């Protein structure tokens, strides 16, 4: 395989203006069957039911992550930093492009329902009998394993991993800017150009020049705001809970031997946890929504009703509580049961700290490397030791319990006056 394209390829992008592709391997990966599938996977799962502009895809996000990594590496090379291993350029570009290739339809919702992890599937797609694997092997026989190592965070050079997966990485920087743009909010905006100018390779890892600390503070504050205002939005959570209930109900019916009116083979193998790579590539959101629409006519009343609620946006309502005690929960479950609703499928208690909250952790929690500031005397300082802002947002835990339930409960008059007041009815 030639290393460079004879003519540079350019994508017009609303976030980065232009995305440039010079390497032949990168261009072929973009045009592979497995990567093109990401056009059919939304970046923000069910958030389009809350923010109608949030229809952007994992495809566009993956291109954006690639572009940020390309720009960081180009800056390292222009400045001739000796700590940058130039031989890792193509590896980092390919890993950045492919880091999300294993995401399933509706992303994290399907992972939770079936105990899957997209990084595992990304590695299976990179290492399996796929077009992606064939392209990577044309670089070298060990190249697919090296790319999978970066994605799985097991590669022996942390500097390659940290470009794609750390607490100041290309993945987060792109999704914050991209998600803010498509949801129409301002919370996720920060000075990307400044951050790209102050990152440095240093002793095998990525660090930030100390003079760039305020740009990183802005980035971390944007991340904090986006989680509470967009990613944890209670309406989005309602849609995710409803989707999770659909998947759990369908899997339970399949395990019980229920005869579906509509069930394509990849779904059956999904329910049985025996999906092949080829099965997985067939799964996209169009596929799943086709199934949901067909299931609105299923004989099973629970599955049919849950699917209709999701497809026609009749989401669960919610009430906020500091605490939900056992007596209150028992009363709500009883009222739902009396109305003919199975409480296991029509009631959910949700609390934000149970979700994957991407708060900055000074100790590099969740295998994410912390952010290091490089001082003029060549000493490294973890950013929270220098920034009051970072210390503040790192220690904040907020949120209330949300009790999700069908609208019919509010209209039934079956709850006690005391509980109605707690619900705010």
N, C-alpha and C positions, 0 to 999 in steps of 0.2 A: 504494500500500500504506500503510495506517495504520502509524504508528511503534509505538504501544503497543497491547497487547491490552486489551480492555475488562475482562478478568478475569485476574489473574495465575495462571499455571500452576505447579504444584509437583510435583517428583519426590521420593519418599522414597529416600534413599541411605544405604548402610551406612557410608560413609566421611565424608561431609559432612553427614549427617543430612537436610538438605533442599537441593534444587537449585531455584532460582527462575527462571522465565522470564517476562519482561514484554514483550519485543519481538515483534511479529507475525512479522517475518522469521525470527527464531530458532525460533519455534514451528513455522513452516512447514518450515524446513530439517530439524528433528528428524523431522517426519512424511514427509519425502521418501523416495522409493524407494531412493535411493543411501545415505542415512544409515541407514535401517532395516536395510540389508544388514549393517551393522556388528554387529548382534545375533548374526550367524552367523559372526563372526570372533573367536576367542579372543584376549584381550589377550596371553597369555604363550605362544602357540604350542604347543609340545609339553610344556610344564611340567606339564600336568595328569597326565602319566604318571609324574611324580615326586611332585608335591604334589597330592593328589586334589581339594583344594578349589579349585584354580586354573582354574575354569571360567568366570571372568568375561570379559566381552566388550569389544571396542573401543568398542562403543556406550556402555557405562557409563563407561569411561575418558574418552571424548570429552565426555560430559556433565560429568564431574568437572573436566576442564580448563577448560571453559566457565565452570563455577561459580567456580573460583578466580580466573579473569580478571575475572569480574563483581564479585567481592568486592574485588579490588584496585582496580578502576576506581571502585567506589562509595566506597572509602576516600579515593581521590584527590579525588573530587568533593565529598565531605563536608567535607574539610579545605581545599578551595579552592586546591590547589596550582597556581600560575600556569604551571608547566612542563608540565602535562598538557594535551594538545590534545583538548578535549572533543568535537570533531567526529569523532574517530576511535573513539568508543565502540562504535558498531555494527560497524564494520570489525573491531575487535579481538575482539569477542564472536563474530562469524561465523567469523573465521579460527581462533579457539580451538576452536570446535565442529567445524570441518571439517578440522583439521590432519591427521587420520589417516584421512580418508575413502577414501584410495587404498590402504590396506593390503589385501593379498591373503590368501588362506587360509594359515594357519600363518606369516603375516607374513614374518619375515626369511628363513626357509628357502626359500620360493619365490622371493624376490628374488635370492638367491645362485644358485639353479639356473638362472634365466632372465635374469640380468643386468638385472633391473628395479629400479626404486626407487620406493617408495610415494609419495614427495613428487611425483614426475613424474605418477603416476596421480592423485594428489589434484588437481593443477592441471588435468589433462585432464578430470576429472569436474566441476570448477568452471567450466571454460571451454567444455566441449562441449555437445552437444545432450542435456541432462539436466534433470530436475526441479529439481535444485539450481541450475543456471544460470538457469533461468526465474525462480526465486524471487529470486535475487540481482539480476537485471536489473530487477525491479520496484522495487528500491530506486533504482537509476540504471543507465544504460547502461554506465558504466565500473566499476561496483561489482564484478562478477566478476573483472575484471583486477586490481583493487586487492586483493581477497581472495587471489587466486593469488600476487600479489606478496609478501604477508606470508608465505604458506606456503613460497614458494620463496626467501625471504630476500633479495628484490631490491627491496622497497618502499623509497621514499625517506625514510621516517621510522623510524630504528632503534628508537625507543621502542615502536612497534607490534610489530615483530618480536621484541623481547626479552621481551615478555610471554609469548609462545608458544614461542620458541626461543632460549634463552640458557643459561648455566650455572646460573642460578637462575630457572627458568621454571615456568609453571603445568603444563606437560606432565610434567616430572620430579617436581614436588611431588605431583601426583595419582598417577602410576604407582607411586611408592615406597610411599605410604600404602595404595593399593588392592592392590598386589601383596603387600605384607606381610599385609594383612588376609585375603586369600583363600588365601594359602599357609600361613597360620597361624604365621608367624615374627614375631619382634619387631624384627628388624634394621632395617626400613624406617621405623620410627616416629620422628617428630621433632615439634617444636612449631610446627605450621603457623600457629596463631593469632598467635604472637609474630612470625614472619616477615612475615605480612601487615600487622602493625602498624608494622614498621620499614622497609618498602620505600618508596621515594620516586621521583617523577619529577624528573630533574635534568639540565638542559642536553641534552635530547633523548634521554636514556637512563634506564633503571631502575637505581637505586643502593640501598644499604642504609645506614641510619643506623648509625654506628659502635658505638653501644651495643647493637646487635642482632647483633654479630659472633658471639657464642657460640651463638645459635640457628642461624646459618648453618653454623658448625662442626659442630653436631649433624646438620644436614641432609646435609652433605657426607660425614660419617662413616657415616650411614645408607646413602647411595648406595654408598659403598665396600663396606660389609658386604653389601648386597643383591647386588651383582655377584658377589662370591666365594661367597656362601652359597646364592643362588637362581639367578641368571641364568647363571652358569658351572657349575652343579651337573653333575657328570660323568654322571649318569643322564639328565638333560635333554639334555646334549650327545649322548649315545648315541642318543636318539630323533631328534634333529635330523639327525645323520649318516645314520641309517637312512632318514629321510624324503628327504634330499638324494639318496641313492643311488637311491631309487625314481624320483624325478623325472628324474634323469640317465638311468637305464635306459630309462624310457618314452620320453623324447625321442630317445635314440639309436635305439631300435627304430623309431620313427616315421620318422626320417631314413633308415633303411635299407629302408623300404618294408614293414615288418612289418604283417601283417593282424591287427589287434586283434579279439578277440571282443567287446570293449566299448570304444567311444571316441565320446563325444559331441563335437559340432562345436567348442564352445569350447575343449576340450582340444587338438584338432588345431591350431586357430589359435594356441593358447598355444605349442605345440611349434614352430610355424613363425614365431613372433614377429610375427604380424600381427593381434593382437587389437584389436577395436573397443571403444569405451567400453561398448556394450551387452553384448558378450561378457564383459567384465571384471566387470560388475555381476552376471552370473550365477555367477561364481566365488565360492564360499564353502566353508566346511569340510565342510558336509554333502555338497555336490557332490563334493569331492575324496575324502572317505571312502567315498562310494558307489562311485566309480571304483576305489579301492584294494580294497574288498571284492570287487568283480567281478573285479579283476585277480588275486586269489588263485586264480582258476581258469584263468588264461591259460596258453596252450601254452608260452610262454617260461618256463622253470623259474626263472631268476634273478628276473624281475619277480614271478612268483607267490610265490616264497619270501620275498622282501623285504617284499612287501605283507602276507603272513601274519604275519611277525615284528612288523611295525609295528601291525597291527590287533589282534593278540592279545598284545601287549606281551612279545614274546620278543626283548628288546633285546640289542644287542651288549654283551659284557662288556668290561672295560677293565683295563689294568695301567699303573701310573705309573712313569715313568722320568725321571731327570735328563737323559739323552741316549739316543737310539736310534741305534746305529751301523749302518753299511751291511751288515755281516755278519749281525747279528741280524735285520735287516729281510729280508734275502735268505732266511734260514732260515725265518722265519715265512711269507713268501710261498710258498716251496716246499712247506711242509707243507700250507698251504691248498689249493694247486693239486693236490697228491697226493690230497687228500680230495674233490676235485671242486668246490671253491669258487673262483670267479674272484677273485683278490686285489684287483682293481680295484674290486670291489663289496663285498667282505667284510673289508676291512682299511682302517683310517684312522689316521693320526697326527694328534693334535689338540694344540694348544698355546694357552693362553688369550690370549697377546698377539697371536695371529692374529685374534682376535674383536674386535668393536666395543666395547672397554672404555671405559666412560663415566667415566674418571677426571677429576678437575678439572685443567684446564690453565691456568696463570696467563696464558699468552699468548693465550688464547681460541682454541685449536686447533679444527679441524674447523668453522670459521666460527661457533663459539659465542662470544659476548661474555664476557669475564671478569667476575668479581664485584667491584664497586667499593664501598668503604666511604666514607661521607660524614662527615667529621670536623666538629667544632663550628666550626672556622675556615673551613668551606666548601671545604676541600681534599679531593680524592679520593685514595684509596690502594687499590691492588689487594690483595685480602684476604690473599694468601700473604705479603705484606710485613709484615703485622701479626699473623699467626697461625702459631705453631709447628706446631699440629695440621694445618693445611692444607698447610704446606710438607712435612710428613712424608708424608701420604697421597698428595700429588701426585707424589712421587718414588719411590713404592714400585712395584716390578715383581716379581711373584711368580707361582708356578705351576710345574707340571712337565708334561712331555710325557705324554699319555695315548695308549696304543695300544689301539684298539678292534678287537674280533674276535668271531666267533661262539663260543658256549659249546661247540660241538662240538670246537673246537680244544683246549680244556682237557681234554676227555675222551678225546682220541685217542691220547695218549702219543707223538706224533710229534716233539716238540721235544726238544732236548738237555737233559741234566740242568742244565747251567749256565743255560740260558735259562728253564727251569722255575723255577729259584730266583729269577731276575730277575722273573718274572711273579708270584712269591709263591704258586705252586701247591704 
